[in-house]
Amino acid sequence: MIRRPLLLAAALALLTGPALADSYSTSRLHVRGVIGEVTVTVVPGASRMEVQVTGTPERVARIQVRPEGDRLRIEEERERNRTSEIKADNSLTVAVTVPAGSPVELDDLIGTVRIGDLDAPLSVQSGMALDLEAGRVTQASLSVSGAGDLTVGAVSGALSVSISGAGSIKTGAVGGPTSVALSGFGSASIASVSGPVSIQVSGAGDVDIEGGHTPSLDVSVSGMGNVRFDGVADRRQVNTSGMGNVEIGG
């Protein structure tokens, strides 16, 4: 039976322990707008998602947890012009346990996020200050505007990176196509690649690929951007304008 949406408006029954502890028969996770600490623990062989939310009654009252088909959505409702006040109050923790292979989508979070080895797709859209660490994924779509700092383990499939502002993204080895677009002062660091690579840099962004073998490398740099690929490219196409710099090994 599908559970009706849960608006967590009641104060804690006890002064200690979770404000919410429930489980859901969903296979995808979407977390949106949460300000605080989010942890996603991956349990191989699990069949349900489990959620625990702790914090002050005022903060917990803004959290909604609801299943939408096969997706579990966790969202914090924000009052206009109160983001700075909430940001100073870190008294909210969302802990989620998911089965291995569960795709995760994160949208407009502020604070810290820790994710285990998903072995599933990961999508991150960060508009402000986010500190994220995640393990292995099958695909990754990572977008940062502002000052986000994202670190992701090995990506067995495709990787898409988009950074504007001063964001930073670092990943492990990538097994599929890699696409990187930087503007502003952002930086991207990738351990190695083995598929086609496309890089576009404008402003003063930096891209560093530490190794690998790609069948095709397409690089476009304008402004003062820098690109370094310390690997082998069977085919390369490089366009630079301004004071941009491209270094290719192999």
FENURSUL-V272562 format. One record per helix or strand of 2 or more residues. SS is the DSSP state (hx for helix, st for strand). FROM is the first residue (numbers start at 1). TO is the last residue. Records with the same first field share a line. If there is no record, write none. Layout:
BEGIN
SS: FROM-TO / FROM-TO
END
This chain:
BEGIN
st: 6-7 / 20-24 / 28-32 / 35-43 / 49-55 / 63-68 / 71-76 / 92-99 / 103-107 / 110-115 / 121-126 / 130-134 / 139-146 / 149-152 / 159-165 / 168-171 / 178-184 / 187-190 / 197-201 / 206-209 / 212-214 / 217-221 / 226-229 / 232-233 / 236-240 / 245-248
hx: 57-60 / 83-87
END
